[in-house]
Amino acid sequence: MLEASDPELEFKDINIPINSKVFVHKSISEAGHLELLEVYRVDSSSPIIVQAIGIWSPNFGLIMTKVSFWMRRSNLWGKVFTGATIEVSCYKFLLKLVIIMAFISLGSTLFHCP
C-alpha cells in the first residue's frame, strides 16, 4: 500500500482500470490516523476516481466500509458502453447441429476416417 498525499495528482498519468485493486493511504492526523483510499479510472480517458473505503487508527485498528467492491464502482460517471445481442433460435441451432453431426458420421463411414 502506498502513501499518497494527493492521489489525483500522483496518479494523473497512470491508467488504473476499474477492475484494479489499487489502494493508498493518506495521513489525516498527527496522532497517526490514516485514511484508506481506492484509486481507479472508469476508462483510460476518464479522470482518476479516489474513494475513501476505510480508516485506520492506533486505538481502533482498521474500520472498513461494508459496501462491496463492485457496488462502490457501480457509478460509471456517464460512460456509455456499446453492446449488441443476437437472438438465436434454439430450434435452428439444434437442427444445424444435428445436420453437421449426421454429415460427420456419414463421412466417417464412407471414407473410413479414424
N, C-alpha and C positions, 0 to 999 in steps of 0.2 A: 504494500500500500504506500502510495506516495503522499508527501505533504505538499499541499498547493495553497498558496495564499490567494491567488486569483485564477481558478481553473479555466474560466473563459479565455483569459489571455494566454495562459500556459499551454492550452490545447488547441488554440485557434487554427493552427496549420496541420493538425493531425486528424485524419479520418478515423473516428471511432464508431463503427456500425452499431445500429440499435440493439443487436443481439450480443454485444460485447459486455463483459463484466469488468469494467474499469472503475475502481474505487479510489478515492483520495480522501485525505483528512485535512482538516483546517483547524488551527488553534483558535478557540473562541474565548479563552480567558487566561489570566495569569496563573490560575490555580491548576492548570493542566487539563482543562476540559477540551475535548476535541469533537468536532462535527464531522460525521462520516457522510461523504457525498458520492453519488454515482455520476459518471460523465459519459455522454454518448451523443450521437447525431441521428436524426431520422433518416437522412441520406447524406451522401458525400458533399452535397452543395448546401445543406442546411446548417444553421448555426449550432454551436455546442449547446447542449442542454445539461444543466447541472441541477441535481435534485438532492436535497437532504434526505438521508434514509436512516440516520441514527445519531446518537450522541454517546460519547464515552467520557466517563469521569472517574477519578481515582476512588471516590466514595461509593458509586453505584455500578461501576463497570459499564458494559455496553448495553444500551437500550435501543433496539431496532424497531423500525416500522413493521407492522403486521401485514401491510399491503404487499401482495406477491409481485415478483419481478415483472411479469407481463402486464399486470394491472397498472403498475407505475408507469409503464411505457405505452399505454393504450392510446394516449393522445398523440396523433401523428402530426399535429400542428399544421393542418391544411394540406399535407402531402396527398396528391392524387395518384392512385395506382390504376393502371390499365390492366384489364383482365378479360378473359373470354371463357365461355363454356361451350361445349359441344354436346348436343343431345344425340346419343347413340341408342338406336333401338336394340334392345336386348335380343329380340327375336332375329333381327337381321344379322347381328353379330354371331349368334349361335349357329344360324344357318350357314354363314360363310365358314365358320369353324368346322362344321360337320362336312362341308364340301371339301375343304382343304384336307381334313383328316382322311376322308374317303379316297381322295386323289393320291395322297401319300401311301396309303395302304395298298391301293390298286397298283401304283407304280412299283412298289417294292415286290409285289408278287409277279408282275410282268417282267421286270428287269432283274430279278433276284438280287436286289440291293441288300447288303448285310445290315 
